[in-house]
Structures are given as structure tokens and as C-alpha cells.
């Protein structure tokens, strides 16, 4: 084949440092926009970004030339740098070191999109920690 064809949808999740509720409603759009810019700069089109004060979810297409680790590192680093440069909050804005990333089947895109879109409603019923522990168990990792 003379060309490379890649279409891998990724659902990525990561938390603020120590799961502090740093993403207040007043700055949420800014943080998501900083993230979106970083994804686009990494050649990773974004379908949706949403979350809670202590974590974010994103659904994006992985670049055929970048690893998940490279993309997440750049998005987290670039968005936290932008947040701090703009003094969005009084304290330093930072993300936790780790992340979770799952491939998403084309047939499940709408379901994952709706899940990310409805984070506020979802987390009114279930904490991030409980949800994260469920993901770990579902995907075969120990909580």
C-alpha cells in the first residue's frame, strides 16, 4: 500500500492534580478550548471535550503519526501552561500524571459522545473515583 490509513477513535480521561476541583464553571470553556487547540495542533480532530471540576473526558481521532502518550502529554502540558499563563485561577493549574485511554469502535461513537456530553448529569449519581474504579475493572486492571 502506498498510503497509510488510520482511523482510531480514543476516549481519554484524566484528572486535575490530586483531583482538586480546579476547573470551575467560569474557566471550564477556556480549559476545554486550550485542550482542543493542542489536539488540533497534534493533528487529532476532536469530537467532544467535557468533564467535571476535577477531571476531563475527550473523544478524538488519533493522528497516524503520533502515539497516545505523545498526544496526551502535549494536550495536558499545553493546556496547563495556557491556563497558568492566563492566570485563570489563583493557584497553579496542573493535571495529574496519569491518564486512561480507550479505543472506541465506530458503532459506539454516539454512545460515548452522549456519555461525555452528559458528564454533569452522570456525576450527580456517581463519583469520579467510583467511575474510574469501574473502568479499571471493566478493562482488566486492578483498582
C-alpha positions as CSV (number, residue, x, y, z in Angstrom):
1,X,0.0,0.0,0.0
2,X,1.4,3.4,-0.9
3,X,-0.5,5.3,1.8
4,X,-1.2,4.8,5.5
5,X,-4.9,4.7,6.5
6,X,-5.6,5.1,10.2
7,X,-8.9,5.8,12.0
8,X,-8.6,5.2,15.7
9,X,-11.1,7.0,18.0
10,X,-9.8,7.5,21.5
11,X,-11.8,8.2,24.7
12,X,-9.2,9.7,27.1
13,X,-9.8,10.7,30.7
14,X,-7.5,12.4,33.2
15,X,-7.8,14.3,36.4
16,X,-6.5,17.6,37.9
17,X,-3.6,17.3,40.2
18,X,-4.7,15.5,43.4
19,X,-8.2,15.6,42.0
20,X,-8.6,19.2,43.2
21,X,-11.7,20.8,41.7
22,X,-9.7,23.4,39.7
23,X,-12.0,23.5,36.7
24,X,-14.7,25.9,37.9
25,X,-17.6,26.8,35.6
26,X,-16.1,30.2,35.0
27,X,-13.0,28.8,33.4
28,X,-14.2,25.4,32.0
29,X,-14.7,26.7,28.4
30,X,-11.2,28.2,28.5
31,X,-9.6,24.9,29.6
32,X,-11.5,22.9,27.1
33,X,-10.6,25.3,24.3
34,X,-6.9,25.2,25.3
35,X,-7.1,21.4,25.1
36,X,-8.9,21.5,21.8
37,X,-6.2,23.7,20.3
38,X,-3.5,21.3,21.5
39,X,-5.4,18.3,20.0
40,X,-5.7,20.1,16.6
41,X,-2.0,21.1,16.7
42,X,-1.2,17.4,17.2
43,X,-3.4,16.5,14.1
44,X,-6.0,14.9,16.3
45,X,-9.5,16.1,15.4
46,X,-11.7,16.4,18.5
47,X,-15.3,15.3,18.6
48,X,-16.0,16.5,22.2
49,X,-14.4,17.6,25.4
50,X,-16.3,17.8,28.7
51,X,-15.9,16.9,32.3
52,X,-16.2,18.0,35.9
53,X,-14.2,20.3,38.2
54,X,-11.7,17.5,38.9
55,X,-11.4,15.7,35.6
56,X,-12.0,15.8,31.8
57,X,-13.1,13.4,29.1
58,X,-12.2,13.8,25.5
59,X,-13.1,11.9,22.3
60,X,-10.7,12.4,19.4
61,X,-9.1,10.8,16.4
62,X,-5.6,9.7,17.0
63,X,-3.0,11.1,14.5
64,X,-1.4,8.4,12.3
65,X,1.9,9.9,13.2
66,X,1.6,10.3,17.0
67,X,1.4,7.9,19.9
68,X,-1.3,8.3,22.5
69,X,1.3,9.1,25.1
70,X,2.7,12.0,22.9
71,X,-0.7,13.4,22.3
72,X,-1.9,13.3,25.9
73,X,1.4,14.7,27.2
74,X,1.2,17.7,24.8
75,X,-2.5,18.3,25.5
76,X,-2.0,18.2,29.2
77,X,1.2,20.3,29.2
78,X,-0.1,22.9,26.7
79,X,-3.4,23.4,28.4
80,X,-2.0,23.7,31.9
81,X,0.7,26.1,30.5
82,X,-2.0,28.3,28.9
83,X,-4.2,28.2,32.0
84,X,-1.3,29.4,34.1
85,X,-0.1,32.0,31.6
86,X,-3.6,33.5,31.5
87,X,-3.9,33.4,35.4
88,X,-7.2,31.7,35.2
89,X,-7.1,30.6,38.8
90,X,-5.3,32.0,41.9
91,X,-3.3,28.7,42.5
92,X,-1.2,26.9,39.9
93,X,-3.3,24.8,37.5
94,X,-1.9,21.3,37.0
95,X,-3.0,17.9,35.8
96,X,-2.3,14.6,37.5
97,X,0.5,12.5,35.9
98,X,-1.6,9.5,34.7
99,X,-4.5,9.1,32.3
100,X,-6.8,6.5,30.9
101,X,-7.3,6.0,27.1
102,X,-9.6,3.5,25.4
103,X,-10.2,2.8,21.7
104,X,-13.8,3.4,20.6
105,X,-15.5,1.3,17.9
106,X,-17.2,3.3,15.2
107,X,-20.5,1.8,16.2
108,X,-20.1,3.1,19.8
109,X,-19.2,6.7,18.9
110,X,-22.6,8.2,19.5
111,X,-22.9,6.4,22.8
112,X,-19.5,7.6,24.0
113,X,-20.2,11.1,22.7
114,X,-23.5,11.3,24.7
115,X,-21.8,9.9,27.8
116,X,-19.2,12.6,27.6
117,X,-21.7,15.3,26.8
118,X,-23.8,14.4,29.9
119,X,-21.0,14.3,32.4
120,X,-22.7,16.7,34.9
121,X,-25.8,14.6,35.0
122,X,-23.9,11.4,35.2
123,X,-21.7,12.5,38.1
124,X,-24.7,13.7,40.0
125,X,-25.2,9.9,40.6
126,X,-21.7,8.5,40.6
127,X,-18.3,9.9,41.8
128,X,-15.3,10.1,39.6
129,X,-13.4,7.7,41.8
130,X,-16.3,5.1,41.6
131,X,-16.4,5.5,37.9
132,X,-12.7,5.2,37.5
133,X,-12.6,2.1,39.6
134,X,-15.3,0.6,37.4
135,X,-13.4,1.4,34.2
136,X,-10.3,-0.3,35.6
137,X,-12.2,-3.4,36.5
138,X,-14.1,-3.4,33.1
139,X,-10.8,-3.2,31.2
140,X,-9.0,-5.8,33.3
141,X,-6.9,-3.6,35.5
142,X,-6.9,-3.8,39.3
143,X,-8.3,-0.8,41.1
